[in-house]
């Protein structure tokens, strides 16, 4: 049987270093050590350091480990919002963030655009009353990337609000300037090529202060995973509960690998691979790019409209071992989503492009 | 270097089958498959079936996958409690459940006993107004086990309340009668000998109905991990978010192994090993059992008071490769906690007993 290589938006292909790191972890009893022990603290500290280096996260920001990106949304609303948040919704994951706030009883609002479209930043609503402004920088369901500069402009305009962005499928290719946003989060089964089960939330002091403010005013900010408890334990390189220790260990190993490899090199390669894929789609007679505006095309999630031939196209790729994603939700059978993460090799991207060109 | 064997209360020694199952998972791309795919659904269904068989969970109960036992406490309070819950607190983990309710803004109450003591069920407070009554059947910080019959009696007396029990360190040795409690939860890094990162919550229809009732009354019951959403997805053998897929897979493999091995045999062996440890402690001139009342001694967490010699005792065990736990919290340096889980072999328990007897 031909070996499968996953170009799915996540879960996706494991980074080769992950296989080695799992073997090492088992040998070193990483899954058996106590989560308050000095051995664990060393692992946590090492991961924290490597991730800061890879993603240029300043020392003053807190890196918090949760269980998924969805949980990051949930806990941020719980800890930082009394009445309302505003959401820039351009797909299913931005919608999930908005829905989270509504389900938590907030009077949240949203700016919504069509499938595959970006936002018109020349005409955005007044957000003076929004306590938190939420972006999905790289929307996995549509392959639309919002330029970071646009997010920074919103923060400039509304300095009182907490500005947060989902970078689930853009990290570590993209890392925002943490002086220009208050928080960002991602999960590890995408660009980090790891097994699912860990969410990473990066917050600044402002987010913690906001949680303190809510608490002092008598609001519940949640229990064991409220921002204050999470940050307090993170400063001791620990978690409030027994965390996914193996995932924290593996994240460190992937970051170390990428730091050694060179993050600039990884980013240049990502762009080169994305260019290859988009060029192929743009010149294809069968495929159409979902995102027409080249300025907002995601470099890490490349989506092509396939029309009725989707199943045949996916099968043709699979015959060579390549597993790509289907479209999201109602576009399930009419689009393919090709992930372009750091572990995806340029040779394979070239092969995929050639197969798709030949259709 | 001598091979370490972890007799810690959790994280603990991995079940040997876990090593093989991780290798198989990597080979079969378990960490890369889509969490909405038929392959994933098959894995989920298989784990659900094997766990039901092992723990005698009726078909009508929902098995929900969360990220930790602490999250199970959090979500149960969020989804099922408007004003108050009552907690039977005999240690740090029962205290955690109580604290969770308080942090979520509830007017909860507690019946508290001293370290190492059980409850006097002949004199319990009136709980007519408690919406949820919470037990920690096997308190990991004290090694006190509450008899299941006592918990069932409380349910009989307060049929309107949701009766829930933490079975974190007793599962799968113990599994309650799910017709006599409404909910139970555990994590997998204890008796299942797995890496940490998965919490399992078993609930009946009553819990879901209660969440529906709160929702209809206009209360927020939480977002993506509220009981209604969790149960809805669980019925499709999926999760609301991308879960810890590897852990769900591994749990299935451990359950399959134990079902083949024989759960009765596993339970008999657990009792035999516990008897060996308690006999040794009872007859020791150096050690004292923390739990004096033999009727409430945990079979899976055996605690001995060591006095000042604790570090030396732990070192002596470590010289033979055995890692045991320290006491919890302020008893850190004056107690040892020895886990007695299904993966712990009787030969090793005998060796530990002999080493401790010789001191």
Interface residues (C-beta under 8 A of the other chain):
Chain A: X4 X6 X8 X10 X11 X12 X13 X14 X19 X22 X26 X29 X31 X32 X33 X34 X35 X67 X68 X69 X70 X71 X73 X74 X77 X96 X99 X100 X103 X104 X105 X187 X189 X194 X195 X196 X197 X198 X220 X221 X222 X223 X224 X225 X226 X240 X241 X242 X243 X244 X245 X246 X247 X323 X325
Chain B: X4 X6 X8 X10 X11 X12 X13 X14 X19 X22 X26 X29 X31 X32 X33 X34 X35 X67 X68 X69 X70 X71 X73 X74 X77 X96 X99 X100 X103 X104 X105 X187 X189 X194 X195 X196 X197 X198 X220 X221 X222 X223 X224 X225 X226 X240 X241 X242 X243 X244 X245 X246 X247 X323 X325
